[in-house]
Amino acid sequence: MYKKFILLIFLFNITSQCGFSPIYLNKLNVNFSITSMELEGNNIINNFLKNNLNQYKNDKYNKKFQIKIITNYKKNILSKNKSAETTNYELLFETVFEIRSGNTLKIINFSEKEIMENISDDFEEQKNERISMQNFASLASKKLATELSILNVN
């Protein structure tokens, strides 16, 4: 019993000090700033993107970017049942980021597809659709932040 207790404490000490830290623990540890954002397209996705990217609006970094964001959202009917009622939708999210820094222009395209089942309750369906938009905006803003942090500006 005594050996098992000592072994348990020893294993706990070794595994708890492995040096693990989450990658996105400190989101504000970046080396760039967004000086201006111009948004076109779907208003709901644009609002989510704007909220996610506002944390990068500051003037304390040398790498400054002006960003134009063009979003597109489509909800296509994917399949219908025998009585011609829609059973599945395909949600298509597309975003184009035009990144300008001085005379440099870089364009990043980001698209995502999601299949959503038709729900008889319209409120629940709209809620799920909005959650999908929010998740897409979060993914797109993380991808943009990663691209901006590794982008070399001269």
C-alpha positions, 0 to 999 in steps of 0.5 A, spaced: 500 500 500 505 504 501 509 503 495 503 504 491 502 511 494 509 513 493 508 511 486 502 515 485 505 521 487 511 520 483 507 519 477 503 525 478 509 529 479 512 527 473 506 528 469 503 535 472 510 538 470 510 536 463 510 543 460 504 543 456 500 550 455 495 551 450 497 554 444 491 560 444 492 561 451 494 568 450 490 571 444 493 578 444 500 575 444 501 578 437 506 582 433 501 586 428 495 591 428 489 592 424 488 599 423 482 599 418 477 594 416 472 594 411 466 589 410 462 587 405 457 581 404 453 578 409 451 582 415 451 577 420 458 573 418 461 580 418 458 582 425 461 576 428 468 577 424 468 584 426 467 582 433 473 577 433 478 581 429 477 588 434 482 585 439 487 586 434 486 593 433 491 597 436 497 602 434 503 599 438 506 594 433 510 596 427 506 591 422 500 595 420 494 592 416 488 595 412 483 589 411 477 589 406 473 583 408 468 580 403 463 575 405 458 570 401 453 565 404 449 561 400 444 556 403 442 550 398 437 545 398 441 538 398 436 533 398 428 532 398 424 526 401 418 523 397 413 528 398 418 534 396 420 537 403 427 539 404 431 534 408 438 537 408 441 543 406 448 545 404 451 551 407 456 554 403 461 560 407 466 564 403 470 569 405 476 573 401 481 577 405 484 583 402 490 585 406 494 591 404 500 594 408 503 600 404 504 597 397 503 590 398 497 587 397 495 579 399 489 576 398 486 570 402 480 566 400 477 561 405 471 557 404 467 552 408 461 547 407 457 544 412 451 540 411 445 541 416 439 537 416 432 540 416 428 541 422 421 542 423 422 548 428 424 554 424 426 557 430 431 552 432 433 551 424 435 559 424 439 558 431 443 552 428 444 556 422 446 562 426 451 558 430 454 555 424 455 562 421 459 564 428 463 558 428 465 560 421 467 567 423 471 564 428 475 559 424 476 565 418 478 570 424 483 565 427 486 563 420 487 571 418 490 572 425 495 566 423 496 569 416 498 576 419 502 574 424 507 570 419 506 575 413 513 579 412 512 586 411 517 590 408 
